[in-house]
Amino acid sequence: MAKLKLGPIVDDKPVKVTVELPAPLHRDLTRYAELLGREVGQPSADPVRLIVPMLERFMATDRGFAKARHERNA
């Protein structure tokens, strides 16, 4: 089984966001949620709930963003 970058999704107070996704991206997000559920031994997560941790992970691992944020805070 593939080692996914996301771990279990923390149950937190939801914030409503509206976003349009291309159909292929939505299918991939749904599939990712299924795989993540299997990997962590939980039912499949709501694909929409993956968006925030994916964005957080993306920004946390983006060196250019980290450098810009560090320079801004310095």
TORBA-294857 format. One record per residue: residue number from 1; x, y, z of N, C-alpha, C in turn. Coordinates in Angstrom, 1 decimal. Each point is the difference from the previous one (the first is absolute). Layout:
<markols>
+--------+--------+--------+--------+--------+--------+--------+--------+--------+--------+
! marvex !    n_X !    n_Y !    n_Z !   ca_X !   ca_Y !   ca_Z !    c_X !    c_Y !    c_Z !
+--------+--------+--------+--------+--------+--------+--------+--------+--------+--------+
!    NUM !      X !      Y !      Z !      X !      Y !      Z !      X !      Y !      Z !
...
+--------+--------+--------+--------+--------+--------+--------+--------+--------+--------+
</markols>
This chain:
<markols>
+--------+--------+--------+--------+--------+--------+--------+--------+--------+--------+
! marvex !    n_X !    n_Y !    n_Z !   ca_X !   ca_Y !   ca_Z !    c_X !    c_Y !    c_Z !
+--------+--------+--------+--------+--------+--------+--------+--------+--------+--------+
!      1 !    0.8 !   -1.2 !    0.0 !   -0.8 !    1.2 !    0.0 !    0.9 !    1.2 !    0.0 !
!      2 !   -0.5 !    1.1 !   -0.7 !    0.8 !    1.2 !   -0.1 !    0.0 !    0.7 !    1.4 !
!      3 !    1.1 !    0.7 !    0.2 !    0.2 !    0.8 !    1.2 !   -0.5 !    1.4 !   -0.3 !
!      4 !   -1.1 !    0.4 !    0.5 !   -0.6 !    1.3 !   -0.3 !    0.6 !    1.1 !    0.8 !
!      5 !    0.0 !    1.2 !   -0.5 !    0.6 !    1.2 !    0.8 !   -0.9 !    0.4 !    1.1 !
!      6 !   -1.3 !   -0.2 !   -0.1 !   -0.9 !    0.4 !    1.1 !   -0.3 !   -1.1 !    0.9 !
!      7 !   -0.2 !    0.4 !    1.3 !   -0.3 !   -1.0 !    1.0 !   -1.5 !    0.1 !    0.3 !
!      8 !   -0.4 !   -0.5 !    1.2 !   -1.5 !    0.1 !    0.3 !   -0.4 !    1.5 !    0.1 !
!      9 !   -1.2 !    0.3 !   -0.4 !   -0.6 !    1.3 !   -0.1 !   -0.5 !    0.3 !    1.4 !
!     10 !    0.4 !    1.1 !    0.6 !   -0.4 !    0.4 !    1.3 !   -1.4 !    0.6 !   -0.1 !
!     11 !   -0.9 !   -0.5 !    0.9 !   -1.3 !    0.5 !    0.0 !    0.0 !    1.4 !    0.7 !
!     12 !   -0.3 !    1.0 !   -0.8 !    0.1 !    1.4 !    0.5 !   -1.2 !    0.7 !   -0.5 !
!     13 !   -0.3 !    1.2 !    0.6 !   -1.2 !    0.8 !   -0.3 !    0.1 !    0.3 !   -1.5 !
!     14 !   -1.0 !   -0.3 !   -0.8 !    0.1 !    0.2 !   -1.4 !   -0.3 !    1.5 !   -0.4 !
!     15 !    0.6 !    0.4 !   -1.0 !   -0.2 !    1.3 !   -0.6 !   -0.6 !   -0.2 !   -1.4 !
!     16 !   -1.0 !    0.7 !   -0.3 !   -0.6 !   -0.2 !   -1.4 !    0.7 !    0.8 !   -1.0 !
!     17 !    0.4 !   -0.8 !   -1.1 !    0.7 !    0.6 !   -1.1 !   -0.6 !   -0.5 !   -1.3 !
!     18 !   -0.1 !    0.8 !   -1.0 !   -0.5 !   -0.4 !   -1.2 !    1.1 !    0.0 !   -1.0 !
!     19 !    0.2 !   -1.1 !   -0.7 !    1.1 !   -0.1 !   -1.0 !   -0.5 !   -0.9 !   -1.1 !
!     20 !    0.3 !    0.4 !   -1.3 !   -0.2 !   -0.8 !   -1.1 !    1.2 !   -0.8 !   -0.4 !
!     21 !   -0.2 !   -1.3 !   -0.1 !    1.1 !   -0.9 !   -0.4 !   -0.3 !   -0.6 !   -1.4 !
!     22 !    1.1 !   -0.1 !   -0.8 !   -0.2 !   -0.8 !   -1.2 !   -0.4 !   -1.4 !    0.3 !
!     23 !   -0.8 !   -0.6 !   -0.8 !   -0.5 !   -1.4 !    0.3 !    1.2 !   -1.0 !    0.2 !
!     24 !    1.0 !    0.0 !   -0.8 !    1.1 !   -0.9 !    0.2 !    0.7 !    0.2 !    1.4 !
!     25 !    0.1 !    1.2 !    0.4 !    0.6 !    0.3 !    1.3 !   -0.9 !   -0.5 !    1.1 !
!     26 !   -1.3 !    0.2 !   -0.1 !   -0.9 !   -0.5 !    1.0 !    0.0 !   -1.6 !    0.1 !
!     27 !    0.1 !   -0.6 !   -1.2 !    0.2 !   -1.5 !    0.1 !    1.2 !   -0.4 !    0.7 !
!     28 !    1.1 !    0.7 !   -0.3 !    1.3 !   -0.3 !    0.7 !   -0.1 !    0.3 !    1.5 !
!     29 !   -0.7 !    1.0 !    0.4 !   -0.1 !    0.3 !    1.4 !   -0.9 !   -1.0 !    0.7 !
!     30 !   -1.0 !   -0.5 !   -0.7 !   -0.9 !   -1.1 !    0.6 !    0.8 !   -1.2 !    0.1 !
!     31 !    0.8 !   -0.4 !   -1.0 !    0.9 !   -1.2 !    0.1 !    1.0 !    0.2 !    1.1 !
!     32 !    0.6 !    1.1 !    0.1 !    1.0 !    0.2 !    1.1 !   -0.7 !   -0.2 !    1.4 !
!     33 !   -1.2 !    0.5 !    0.1 !   -0.7 !   -0.2 !    1.3 !   -0.3 !   -1.4 !    0.3 !
!     34 !   -0.3 !   -0.8 !   -1.0 !   -0.2 !   -1.4 !    0.1 !    1.3 !   -0.7 !    0.5 !
!     35 !    1.1 !    0.3 !   -0.7 !    1.3 !   -0.6 !    0.3 !    0.5 !    0.4 !    1.4 !
!     36 !   -0.2 !    1.3 !    0.4 !    0.3 !    0.4 !    1.3 !   -0.8 !   -0.7 !    1.1 !
!     37 !   -1.2 !   -0.2 !   -0.3 !   -0.9 !   -0.7 !    1.0 !    0.6 !   -1.4 !    0.2 !
!     38 !    0.3 !   -0.7 !   -1.1 !    0.6 !   -1.3 !    0.1 !    1.3 !    0.0 !    0.8 !
!     39 !    0.9 !    1.0 !   -0.3 !    1.3 !    0.0 !    0.6 !   -0.1 !    0.3 !    1.5 !
!     40 !   -0.9 !    0.8 !    0.4 !   -0.1 !    0.3 !    1.5 !   -1.0 !   -0.8 !    0.7 !
!     41 !   -0.6 !   -1.0 !   -0.7 !   -1.0 !   -0.9 !    0.6 !   -1.3 !    0.7 !    0.4 !
!     42 !   -0.4 !    1.0 !   -0.7 !   -1.3 !    0.7 !    0.3 !   -0.8 !    0.0 !   -1.2 !
!     43 !   -1.3 !    0.3 !    0.1 !   -0.9 !    0.2 !   -1.1 !    0.6 !    1.1 !   -0.9 !
!     44 !   -0.4 !   -0.1 !   -1.3 !    0.5 !    1.0 !   -0.9 !   -0.4 !    1.4 !    0.4 !
!     45 !    0.9 !    0.9 !    0.0 !   -0.2 !    1.4 !    0.4 !   -0.8 !    0.7 !   -1.1 !
!     46 !   -0.7 !    1.0 !    0.4 !   -0.7 !    0.9 !   -0.9 !    1.1 !    0.7 !   -0.8 !
!     47 !    0.0 !   -0.2 !   -1.4 !    1.1 !    0.6 !   -0.8 !    0.2 !    1.5 !    0.2 !
!     48 !   -1.1 !    0.7 !    0.3 !    0.1 !    1.4 !    0.3 !    0.9 !    0.3 !    1.2 !
!     49 !   -0.1 !   -0.9 !    1.0 !    0.8 !    0.3 !    1.2 !    1.5 !   -0.2 !   -0.3 !
!     50 !    0.4 !   -0.5 !   -1.1 !    1.4 !   -0.2 !   -0.3 !    0.7 !    1.3 !   -0.5 !
!     51 !   -0.8 !    0.9 !   -0.5 !    0.5 !    1.2 !   -0.6 !    0.9 !    0.8 !    0.9 !
!     52 !   -0.5 !    0.2 !    1.2 !    0.8 !    0.9 !    1.0 !    1.3 !   -0.7 !    0.3 !
!     53 !    0.0 !   -1.3 !    0.5 !    1.3 !   -0.6 !    0.3 !    0.9 !   -0.1 !   -1.2 !
!     54 !   -0.5 !   -0.1 !   -1.2 !    0.8 !   -0.1 !   -1.2 !    0.6 !    1.4 !   -0.3 !
!     55 !   -0.7 !    1.0 !    0.2 !    0.5 !    1.4 !   -0.2 !    1.0 !    0.3 !    1.1 !
!     56 !   -0.2 !   -0.4 !    1.2 !    0.9 !    0.2 !    1.1 !    1.3 !   -0.7 !   -0.3 !
!     57 !   -0.1 !   -1.2 !   -0.4 !    1.2 !   -0.8 !   -0.3 !    0.8 !    0.6 !   -1.2 !
!     58 !   -0.7 !    0.4 !   -1.0 !    0.6 !    0.6 !   -1.2 !    0.8 !    1.3 !    0.5 !
!     59 !   -0.7 !    0.8 !    0.7 !    0.7 !    1.3 !    0.4 !    1.2 !   -0.3 !    1.0 !
!     60 !   -0.2 !   -1.0 !    0.9 !    1.1 !   -0.3 !    0.9 !    1.2 !   -0.6 !   -0.7 !
!     61 !   -0.2 !   -0.6 !   -1.1 !    1.2 !   -0.6 !   -0.7 !    0.4 !    0.9 !   -1.2 !
!     62 !   -0.5 !    1.1 !   -0.2 !    0.4 !    0.9 !   -1.1 !    1.1 !    0.9 !    0.4 !
!     63 !    1.2 !   -0.3 !   -0.4 !    1.2 !    0.8 !    0.5 !   -0.1 !    1.5 !   -0.4 !
!     64 !   -0.5 !    0.3 !   -1.2 !   -0.1 !    1.4 !   -0.3 !   -1.0 !    0.7 !    0.9 !
!     65 !   -1.1 !   -0.6 !    0.3 !   -1.0 !    0.6 !    0.9 !    0.7 !    0.2 !    1.4 !
!     66 !    0.6 !   -1.1 !    0.5 !    0.6 !    0.1 !    1.3 !    1.1 !    1.1 !    0.1 !
!     67 !    0.8 !    0.2 !   -1.1 !    1.0 !    1.0 !    0.0 !   -0.7 !    1.4 !    0.0 !
!     68 !   -1.0 !    0.2 !   -0.8 !   -0.7 !    1.3 !   -0.1 !   -0.6 !    0.3 !    1.3 !
!     69 !   -0.6 !   -1.0 !    0.7 !   -0.7 !    0.2 !    1.3 !    1.1 !    0.4 !    1.0 !
!     70 !    1.1 !   -0.7 !    0.0 !    1.1 !    0.3 !    0.9 !    0.5 !    1.4 !   -0.2 !
!     71 !    0.2 !    0.4 !   -1.2 !    0.6 !    1.3 !   -0.3 !   -1.0 !    1.1 !    0.4 !
!     72 !   -1.3 !   -0.3 !   -0.1 !   -1.0 !    1.0 !    0.4 !   -0.1 !    0.1 !    1.5 !
!     73 !    0.3 !   -1.0 !    0.7 !   -0.1 !    0.0 !    1.5 !    1.3 !    0.5 !    0.6 !
!     74 !    1.1 !    0.1 !   -0.8 !    1.3 !    0.4 !    0.5 !    0.1 !    1.5 !    0.2 !
+--------+--------+--------+--------+--------+--------+--------+--------+--------+--------+
</markols>
